[in-house]
Amino acid sequence: MADADSANEAKRFYEDVPTETPGFFLKGAGSLDWGMKNRLSRIFNPQTGKTVMLAIDHGYFQGPTTGLERIDLTIVPLMPYADALMLTRGILRTTVPASLTKPIVMRCSGGPSILKELSDEHLAVDIEDAIRMNVSAITLQVFIGGQFESRSVQNMTRLVDMGMRYGIPTMAVTAVGKEMVRDARYFRLACRICAELGAQIVKTYYVDKGFETVTASCPVPIVMAGGKKLPELDALTMAYNAIQEGAAGVDMGRNIFQSDAPKAMMKAVRKVVHEDMKPADAYELYQDLKKEEITGQD
């Protein structure tokens, strides 16, 4: 990934100095309007400043993903254990009980399927429909370095403008295509562009080396994407490391609903994110809760 700034080694990210936000608990949100702060306070726990989102929007481009074949049976029971839900309006209207009070982060981009070029997305939800469904945030993919990079960035800025009009925060998701390098240099670029152009939250992937520079150089909260299914201990370790290195939460999907014991995994992830539980202890908790879940004691 090219970097126009050749003096990369001389950069200062001050990873050990937290960014202060006068008057509000969430990074970069001190000057936002009351309504937007209130919505952010539903997504992020004001006591910890963190969130555990449950991502179940995969079907918008890849159909009935493994674990999401029957959301009414496998996912709805998990929803009470999440801080927020990331999903599409179709699933919200058809499957999620209206009595559920969890904040909704609504997928607003779409277009191509897994059979086509994924960066060829457009906005796919009208802001008035998002308001009708009482969502707490709106979200879309941004394909920095992708074939349709400029359009995806414009999609984001249009969504940000619509959200600002009605006090609804926008979460930009940094997509990684087949030809893109997953390293801190790329994610610093992608996350900073999203924040500079107005996104109030950025969702991105974890990298083993330099993730703290990604979070430090992004002036808004970063939520770690769960990505592909990992062994439970590895997923808990990744979540722990991301939080310790500056992430304001996680948005996990496959590492939750494709687990052998999804509810147990959700509870273990919550301990890691909100209570800084060490991965080994969280995995032990997962194993204990798994036995209860499988035997139907939970």
LOLO-357492 format. One record per residue (C-alpha): residue number from 0; residue in three letters; x, y, z. Coordinates in nm, 3 decimals. Layout:
<koltors>
KOLTOR     i    aa        xx        yy        zz
KOLTOR   NUM   ALA         X         Y         Z
...
</koltors>
This chain:
<koltors>
KOLTOR     i    aa        xx        yy        zz
KOLTOR     0   MET     0.000     0.000     0.000
KOLTOR     1   ALA     0.155     0.328    -0.111
KOLTOR     2   ASP     0.205     0.602     0.147
KOLTOR     3   ALA     0.246     0.957     0.020
KOLTOR     4   ASP     0.426     1.048     0.343
KOLTOR     5   SER     0.770     0.892     0.303
KOLTOR     6   ALA     0.882     0.981     0.658
KOLTOR     7   ASN     0.658     0.716     0.812
KOLTOR     8   GLU     0.916     0.608     1.069
KOLTOR     9   ALA     0.928     0.959     1.216
KOLTOR    10   LYS     0.557     0.987     1.285
KOLTOR    11   ARG     0.430     1.033     1.640
KOLTOR    12   PHE     0.101     0.870     1.733
KOLTOR    13   TYR     0.123     0.916     2.115
KOLTOR    14   GLU    -0.042     0.579     2.171
KOLTOR    15   ASP     0.005     0.613     2.548
KOLTOR    16   VAL    -0.186     0.944     2.571
KOLTOR    17   PRO    -0.567     0.902     2.563
KOLTOR    18   THR    -0.767     1.153     2.360
KOLTOR    19   GLU    -0.976     1.372     2.591
KOLTOR    20   THR    -1.334     1.464     2.498
KOLTOR    21   PRO    -1.459     1.746     2.724
KOLTOR    22   GLY    -1.820     1.709     2.828
KOLTOR    23   PHE    -1.882     1.358     2.692
KOLTOR    24   PHE    -1.744     1.011     2.752
KOLTOR    25   LEU    -1.696     0.911     2.389
KOLTOR    26   LYS    -1.393     1.002     2.181
KOLTOR    27   GLY    -1.451     1.280     1.929
KOLTOR    28   ALA    -1.818     1.332     2.020
KOLTOR    29   GLY    -1.794     1.634     2.251
KOLTOR    30   SER    -1.933     1.881     1.997
KOLTOR    31   LEU    -2.217     1.667     1.862
KOLTOR    32   ASP    -2.583     1.751     1.918
KOLTOR    33   TRP    -2.779     1.609     2.211
KOLTOR    34   GLY    -2.976     1.362     1.999
KOLTOR    35   MET    -2.666     1.214     1.841
KOLTOR    36   LYS    -2.492     1.187     2.179
KOLTOR    37   ASN    -2.799     1.015     2.317
KOLTOR    38   ARG    -2.800     0.761     2.035
KOLTOR    39   LEU    -2.427     0.698     2.082
KOLTOR    40   SER    -2.493     0.645     2.454
KOLTOR    41   ARG    -2.734     0.366     2.365
KOLTOR    42   ILE    -2.472     0.192     2.150
KOLTOR    43   PHE    -2.173     0.249     2.381
KOLTOR    44   ASN    -2.209     0.177     2.753
KOLTOR    45   PRO    -2.151     0.511     2.930
KOLTOR    46   GLN    -1.996     0.331     3.230
KOLTOR    47   THR    -1.726     0.156     3.024
KOLTOR    48   GLY    -1.723     0.355     2.702
KOLTOR    49   LYS    -1.736     0.023     2.514
KOLTOR    50   THR    -1.981    -0.179     2.305
KOLTOR    51   VAL    -2.041    -0.536     2.199
KOLTOR    52   MET    -2.231    -0.531     1.872
KOLTOR    53   LEU    -2.381    -0.841     1.714
KOLTOR    54   ALA    -2.334    -0.826     1.337
KOLTOR    55   ILE    -2.593    -1.024     1.141
KOLTOR    56   ASP    -2.607    -0.822     0.817
KOLTOR    57   HIS    -2.404    -1.071     0.610
KOLTOR    58   GLY    -2.704    -1.176     0.402
KOLTOR    59   TYR    -2.722    -0.843     0.221
KOLTOR    60   PHE    -2.451    -0.963    -0.017
KOLTOR    61   GLN    -2.399    -1.335     0.051
KOLTOR    62   GLY    -2.746    -1.468     0.122
KOLTOR    63   PRO    -2.822    -1.719     0.401
KOLTOR    64   THR    -2.481    -1.733     0.567
KOLTOR    65   THR    -2.403    -2.037     0.783
KOLTOR    66   GLY    -2.559    -1.967     1.121
KOLTOR    67   LEU    -2.803    -1.712     0.978
KOLTOR    68   GLU    -3.030    -1.952     0.790
KOLTOR    69   ARG    -3.310    -1.903     1.045
KOLTOR    70   ILE    -3.248    -1.581     1.232
KOLTOR    71   ASP    -3.575    -1.617     1.420
KOLTOR    72   LEU    -3.454    -1.942     1.576
KOLTOR    73   THR    -3.078    -1.896     1.616
KOLTOR    74   ILE    -3.017    -1.521     1.647
KOLTOR    75   VAL    -3.319    -1.364     1.817
KOLTOR    76   PRO    -3.240    -1.551     2.144
KOLTOR    77   LEU    -2.890    -1.393     2.141
KOLTOR    78   MET    -3.009    -1.036     2.097
KOLTOR    79   PRO    -3.069    -0.954     2.466
KOLTOR    80   TYR    -2.699    -1.019     2.536
KOLTOR    81   ALA    -2.572    -0.765     2.280
KOLTOR    82   ASP    -2.527    -0.393     2.339
KOLTOR    83   ALA    -2.636    -0.321     1.981
KOLTOR    84   LEU    -2.745    -0.506     1.668
KOLTOR    85   MET    -2.603    -0.447     1.320
KOLTOR    86   LEU    -2.850    -0.566     1.057
KOLTOR    87   THR    -3.057    -0.484     0.751
KOLTOR    88   ARG    -3.401    -0.328     0.741
KOLTOR    89   GLY    -3.544    -0.643     0.588
KOLTOR    90   ILE    -3.442    -0.857     0.884
KOLTOR    91   LEU    -3.546    -0.588     1.131
KOLTOR    92   ARG    -3.898    -0.569     0.990
KOLTOR    93   THR    -3.953    -0.939     0.927
KOLTOR    94   THR    -3.777    -1.108     1.217
KOLTOR    95   VAL    -3.678    -0.886     1.511
KOLTOR    96   PRO    -3.948    -0.846     1.778
KOLTOR    97   ALA    -4.058    -0.484     1.806
KOLTOR    98   SER    -4.051    -0.526     2.184
KOLTOR    99   LEU    -3.671    -0.555     2.173
KOLTOR   100   THR    -3.519    -0.230     2.298
KOLTOR   101   LYS    -3.159    -0.285     2.186
KOLTOR   102   PRO    -3.016    -0.007     1.968
KOLTOR   103   ILE    -3.010    -0.079     1.595
KOLTOR   104   VAL    -2.717    -0.004     1.366
KOLTOR   105   MET    -2.873    -0.030     1.021
KOLTOR   106   ARG    -2.695    -0.141     0.705
KOLTOR   107   CYS    -2.764     0.126     0.442
KOLTOR   108   SER    -2.542     0.019     0.151
KOLTOR   109   GLY    -2.586    -0.257    -0.102
KOLTOR   110   GLY    -2.589    -0.357    -0.465
KOLTOR   111   PRO    -2.346    -0.628    -0.569
KOLTOR   112   SER    -2.353    -0.985    -0.445
KOLTOR   113   ILE    -2.052    -1.206    -0.378
KOLTOR   114   LEU    -2.074    -1.295    -0.749
KOLTOR   115   LYS    -1.974    -0.942    -0.853
KOLTOR   116   GLU    -1.732    -0.662    -0.765
KOLTOR   117   LEU    -1.819    -0.582    -0.403
KOLTOR   118   SER    -1.699    -0.222    -0.411
KOLTOR   119   ASP    -1.971    -0.135    -0.666
KOLTOR   120   GLU    -2.212    -0.035    -0.389
KOLTOR   121   HIS    -2.478     0.233    -0.366
KOLTOR   122   LEU    -2.687     0.374    -0.084
KOLTOR   123   ALA    -2.979     0.136    -0.039
KOLTOR   124   VAL    -3.187     0.287     0.243
KOLTOR   125   ASP    -3.364     0.623     0.258
KOLTOR   126   ILE    -3.299     0.824     0.574
KOLTOR   127   GLU    -3.674     0.858     0.632
KOLTOR   128   ASP    -3.707     0.480     0.648
KOLTOR   129   ALA    -3.423     0.466     0.901
KOLTOR   130   ILE    -3.607     0.722     1.112
KOLTOR   131   ARG    -3.930     0.522     1.084
KOLTOR   132   MET    -3.748     0.221     1.227
KOLTOR   133   ASN    -3.605     0.425     1.516
KOLTOR   134   VAL    -3.243     0.328     1.445
KOLTOR   135   SER    -2.957     0.448     1.662
KOLTOR   136   ALA    -2.697     0.455     1.384
KOLTOR   137   ILE    -2.664     0.401     1.010
KOLTOR   138   THR    -2.374     0.220     0.845
KOLTOR   139   LEU    -2.215     0.131     0.512
KOLTOR   140   GLN    -1.897    -0.008     0.357
KOLTOR   141   VAL    -1.615     0.221     0.243
KOLTOR   142   PHE    -1.376     0.064    -0.007
KOLTOR   143   ILE    -1.052     0.262     0.023
KOLTOR   144   GLY    -0.828     0.137    -0.257
KOLTOR   145   GLY    -1.113    -0.051    -0.424
KOLTOR   146   GLN    -1.226    -0.019    -0.784
KOLTOR   147   PHE    -1.517     0.205    -0.684
KOLTOR   148   GLU    -1.339     0.386    -0.400
KOLTOR   149   SER    -1.463     0.736    -0.486
KOLTOR   150   ARG    -1.827     0.629    -0.509
KOLTOR   151   SER    -1.812     0.449    -0.175
KOLTOR   152   VAL    -1.658     0.757    -0.012
KOLTOR   153   GLN    -1.930     0.973    -0.166
KOLTOR   154   ASN    -2.191     0.727    -0.041
KOLTOR   155   MET    -2.049     0.775     0.307
KOLTOR   156   THR    -2.047     1.155     0.294
KOLTOR   157   ARG    -2.406     1.157     0.170
KOLTOR   158   LEU    -2.508     0.925     0.453
KOLTOR   159   VAL    -2.321     1.140     0.706
KOLTOR   160   ASP    -2.503     1.449     0.579
KOLTOR   161   MET    -2.841     1.278     0.607
KOLTOR   162   GLY    -2.757     1.150     0.954
KOLTOR   163   MET    -2.643     1.493     1.073
KOLTOR   164   ARG    -2.975     1.638     0.958
KOLTOR   165   TYR    -3.163     1.412     1.197
KOLTOR   166   GLY    -2.912     1.341     1.475
KOLTOR   167   ILE    -2.826     0.986     1.367
KOLTOR   168   PRO    -2.456     0.884     1.378
KOLTOR   169   THR    -2.290     0.710     1.084
KOLTOR   170   MET    -2.056     0.413     1.122
KOLTOR   171   ALA    -1.816     0.364     0.831
KOLTOR   172   VAL    -1.693     0.008     0.776
KOLTOR   173   THR    -1.349    -0.021     0.616
KOLTOR   174   ALA    -1.386    -0.298     0.360
KOLTOR   175   VAL    -1.086    -0.502     0.253
KOLTOR   176   GLY    -1.088    -0.636    -0.102
KOLTOR   177   LYS    -0.894    -0.925    -0.244
KOLTOR   178   GLU    -0.604    -0.705    -0.357
KOLTOR   179   MET    -0.578    -0.490    -0.041
KOLTOR   180   VAL    -0.310    -0.538     0.222
KOLTOR   181   ARG    -0.436    -0.594     0.576
KOLTOR   182   ASP    -0.181    -0.398     0.775
KOLTOR   183   ALA    -0.175    -0.099     1.009
KOLTOR   184   ARG    -0.058     0.132     0.732
KOLTOR   185   TYR    -0.366     0.060     0.522
KOLTOR   186   PHE    -0.610     0.076     0.813
KOLTOR   187   ARG    -0.462     0.406     0.937
KOLTOR   188   LEU    -0.530     0.546     0.590
KOLTOR   189   ALA    -0.881     0.404     0.559
KOLTOR   190   CYS    -0.997     0.488     0.913
KOLTOR   191   ARG    -0.859     0.840     0.908
KOLTOR   192   ILE    -1.027     0.917     0.573
KOLTOR   193   CYS    -1.362     0.799     0.710
KOLTOR   194   ALA    -1.327     1.011     1.025
KOLTOR   195   GLU    -1.200     1.316     0.838
KOLTOR   196   LEU    -1.505     1.307     0.612
KOLTOR   197   GLY    -1.749     1.291     0.900
KOLTOR   198   ALA    -1.814     0.937     1.021
KOLTOR   199   GLN    -1.885     0.931     1.395
KOLTOR   200   ILE    -1.777     0.565     1.434
KOLTOR   201   VAL    -1.537     0.353     1.229
KOLTOR   202   LYS    -1.545    -0.025     1.216
KOLTOR   203   THR    -1.222    -0.189     1.106
KOLTOR   204   TYR    -1.019    -0.507     1.131
KOLTOR   205   TYR    -0.760    -0.593     1.392
KOLTOR   206   VAL    -0.395    -0.637     1.296
KOLTOR   207   ASP    -0.131    -0.790     1.521
KOLTOR   208   LYS     0.127    -0.519     1.456
KOLTOR   209   GLY     0.053    -0.150     1.497
KOLTOR   210   PHE    -0.319    -0.160     1.576
KOLTOR   211   GLU    -0.262     0.094     1.853
KOLTOR   212   THR    -0.147     0.343     1.587
KOLTOR   213   VAL    -0.473     0.286     1.398
KOLTOR   214   THR    -0.685     0.372     1.703
KOLTOR   215   ALA    -0.457     0.656     1.814
KOLTOR   216   SER    -0.463     0.830     1.476
KOLTOR   217   CYS    -0.841     0.802     1.433
KOLTOR   218   PRO    -1.026     1.086     1.614
KOLTOR   219   VAL    -1.351     0.889     1.654
KOLTOR   220   PRO    -1.421     0.553     1.824
KOLTOR   221   ILE    -1.301     0.243     1.643
KOLTOR   222   VAL    -1.501    -0.078     1.672
KOLTOR   223   MET    -1.316    -0.397     1.584
KOLTOR   224   ALA    -1.469    -0.619     1.316
KOLTOR   225   GLY    -1.484    -0.986     1.409
KOLTOR   226   GLY    -1.402    -1.116     1.062
KOLTOR   227   LYS    -1.384    -1.483     0.975
KOLTOR   228   LYS    -1.459    -1.758     1.227
KOLTOR   229   LEU    -1.166    -1.831     1.460
KOLTOR   230   PRO    -1.124    -2.082     1.743
KOLTOR   231   GLU    -1.295    -1.933     2.048
KOLTOR   232   LEU    -0.974    -1.866     2.242
KOLTOR   233   ASP    -0.823    -1.689     1.941
KOLTOR   234   ALA    -1.133    -1.475     1.896
KOLTOR   235   LEU    -1.135    -1.378     2.264
KOLTOR   236   THR    -0.763    -1.298     2.247
KOLTOR   237   MET    -0.816    -1.080     1.940
KOLTOR   238   ALA    -1.098    -0.892     2.114
KOLTOR   239   TYR    -0.890    -0.845     2.428
KOLTOR   240   ASN    -0.590    -0.716     2.236
KOLTOR   241   ALA    -0.804    -0.475     2.035
KOLTOR   242   ILE    -0.959    -0.328     2.348
KOLTOR   243   GLN    -0.621    -0.298     2.521
KOLTOR   244   GLU    -0.487    -0.122     2.211
KOLTOR   245   GLY    -0.757     0.143     2.198
KOLTOR   246   ALA    -1.070    -0.004     2.038
KOLTOR   247   ALA    -1.402     0.114     2.180
KOLTOR   248   GLY    -1.567    -0.221     2.130
KOLTOR   249   VAL    -1.619    -0.511     1.895
KOLTOR   250   ASP    -1.876    -0.595     1.628
KOLTOR   251   MET    -1.872    -0.972     1.601
KOLTOR   252   GLY    -2.085    -1.195     1.388
KOLTOR   253   ARG    -1.941    -1.527     1.273
KOLTOR   254   ASN    -1.728    -1.561     1.587
KOLTOR   255   ILE    -2.054    -1.550     1.783
KOLTOR   256   PHE    -2.325    -1.722     1.581
KOLTOR   257   GLN    -2.094    -1.986     1.430
KOLTOR   258   SER    -1.960    -2.082     1.773
KOLTOR   259   ASP    -2.058    -2.417     1.922
KOLTOR   260   ALA    -2.225    -2.223     2.204
KOLTOR   261   PRO    -2.321    -1.875     2.075
KOLTOR   262   LYS    -2.478    -1.748     2.395
KOLTOR   263   ALA    -2.177    -1.857     2.601
KOLTOR   264   MET    -1.943    -1.691     2.354
KOLTOR   265   MET    -2.142    -1.369     2.364
KOLTOR   266   LYS    -2.120    -1.360     2.743
KOLTOR   267   ALA    -1.746    -1.429     2.737
KOLTOR   268   VAL    -1.685    -1.153     2.483
KOLTOR   269   ARG    -1.881    -0.911     2.702
KOLTOR   270   LYS    -1.651    -0.991     2.995
KOLTOR   271   VAL    -1.346    -0.920     2.779
KOLTOR   272   VAL    -1.482    -0.591     2.643
KOLTOR   273   HIS    -1.654    -0.444     2.947
KOLTOR   274   GLU    -1.449    -0.593     3.232
KOLTOR   275   ASP    -1.102    -0.643     3.075
KOLTOR   276   MET    -1.118    -1.014     3.152
KOLTOR   277   LYS    -0.805    -1.192     3.032
KOLTOR   278   PRO    -0.853    -1.424     2.732
KOLTOR   279   ALA    -0.763    -1.741     2.924
KOLTOR   280   ASP    -1.016    -1.659     3.197
KOLTOR   281   ALA    -1.279    -1.567     2.941
KOLTOR   282   TYR    -1.221    -1.895     2.758
KOLTOR   283   GLU    -1.261    -2.087     3.083
KOLTOR   284   LEU    -1.586    -1.900     3.143
KOLTOR   285   TYR    -1.695    -1.986     2.789
KOLTOR   286   GLN    -1.628    -2.355     2.850
KOLTOR   287   ASP    -1.834    -2.352     3.170
KOLTOR   288   LEU    -2.122    -2.163     3.009
KOLTOR   289   LYS    -2.103    -2.390     2.705
KOLTOR   290   LYS    -2.177    -2.694     2.920
KOLTOR   291   GLU    -2.479    -2.519     3.066
KOLTOR   292   GLU    -2.599    -2.404     2.724
KOLTOR   293   ILE    -2.569    -2.745     2.566
KOLTOR   294   THR    -2.745    -2.917     2.855
KOLTOR   295   GLY    -3.019    -2.654     2.848
KOLTOR   296   GLN    -2.952    -2.520     3.197
KOLTOR   297   ASP    -2.909    -2.161     3.076
</koltors>
